[in-house]
Structure formats: C-alpha cells, structure tokens
Amino acid sequence: MVPFLKTSWKANFFGYKKGSFTGADSDRVGFFQSAHGGTIFLDEVADLPLAMQVKLLRAIQERAVRRIGESKETPVDIRIVSATHKDLAKEVEAGRFRQDLYYRLNVVSITMPSLRELRDDLPMLIELLLTKNPMSAGMSLSPAAQKQLLHYNYPGNFRELENILERAIALANDNVIEPEDLQINASELQYEEDDDADAAFEPINPLAIEALTHQFTFNQTMLQDYLDNVERTILMQALCATHQNRTQASKLLGISFRSLRHRLERLEMN
C-alpha cells in the first residue's frame, strides 16, 4: 500500500523522483503505478480539485502516468472504480466537476442504497463489525440494543454504524452492549406500527394446508401449480397469523425477509 503524502494530489497519484521537490528524499511510485494490473478505488472522487481532475483525465485517456521530476511516461493497465456521495451530474452543472472526466468515469453506474434500505443485511453487517473489533471478544448485544440497531435510520450511513458500535464496545459493562451504550438519537428510530417482537400470533390452521394434499390428481394436476397453491396457502396463513407483518412472518417461516418478498412477488400476492 502506498502511503498518502502531504505534498500534493499529483505526488500521491503519480509518484515522484528523488530530488524533484523539497522533501523528496527517495523515488516513490504513486497510486496508479502501484495498482498496475489491478484496480484502483477513488473514494469521494467529487472532492478532487479541478486541477487534479485535468491530470486524472489525461492519465485515463493516455493510459500512462509521468512521475514528478521524470521526463518519460509509464504505461499503466488498471481498472478504475470511483465512489461519491454527491450527484456528479449536478456537480458538472455547477462547474465543480469536469464534464469530460464525468463521462470517462461514468461507464457503468451503480446506485448503492443507503443503509436504512438494507435492513435485511443489518444483522450480518453488525456481526461482521463486532467480529472485526479486537475489543469485542466475548461481547454480546442485549435484545433491546439489537432492536434499536435494526430500527435506526443511520443518517450517517455505514460509517455511522461503525462509529456507534466502536463507542458501544468502549462503554459496555459486563460484556453486554445495552441501548444506553449505543447513544442513538431516539428521533431517528423508526418502528412499524405492528412490529413488536412480542406480538401474539394468531394460530395457524393446519387443516387449510392439509386439505391441499388431497387435491393432487395424477395425469390431471400440474405439479408446479399444485406446489404454488401449497406455498400460497402457507404464506397466507403466516401473514394472517402475524397480522400482515412481513418481518414477523418471515421469522415464523424460517426464511429471510428478502426471500419472503420474492415469493410473494412470484406468486403475485402483493
């Protein structure tokens, strides 16, 4: 990994020769040469100064870079992945981002949903971050703390989740993270009206499902239609039992929320 230098964007991106400026006490390659044959990730690319955007555009067009103090260019073969939280099209309109560079970078565009839209993935991400922190060994989340983490809106996105967990690990007593350790803004908690983990379920009627087993007739009933009917009935029963709460219905069925949503869409039950 190439360290980020305090000299300039150009020195960090393209490197320099020894003696090319004050403090250049040795030869150093930049990010682009270090990434030769691989991928370079440019985070918050919209924050690049306009002067650096010109040099970046040239490097992309020429597929070559020239270190500071060097007369010849060095070919580089890299894949560029960039990210930003800003709307680059609007930045171009405002004159803060070069249009030609925008079109060079915007070959394949992927919109990453915010963390509040990825609630199905939150348990996995929380577990991953806790596992990565060496101070969290033997530590666990209380049910109340876990519930808050799963229903928080995360205006600061993934970095805020990291920050919340790091703070909670430092504050937790007896290796158990409690809601007060999270220090979450209560106004950013969002619960569904019927999303209560302790809500009572209506009993499922097994006869409604059992009766379907007598509806299959060889040479007459299509197997897929029969299986769809069984699945449809089970899903309806689970939704009725949980008062149409899909989160609780998925738990009752032992499947993920995403899987439940996919099944409902496939069976046109929306």
Summary of the structure (lengths in Angstrom):
residues: 270
radius of gyration: 27.3
end to end distance: 49.5
largest distance: 87.0
contacts: 672
relative contact order: 0.07
helix: 50%
strand: 10%
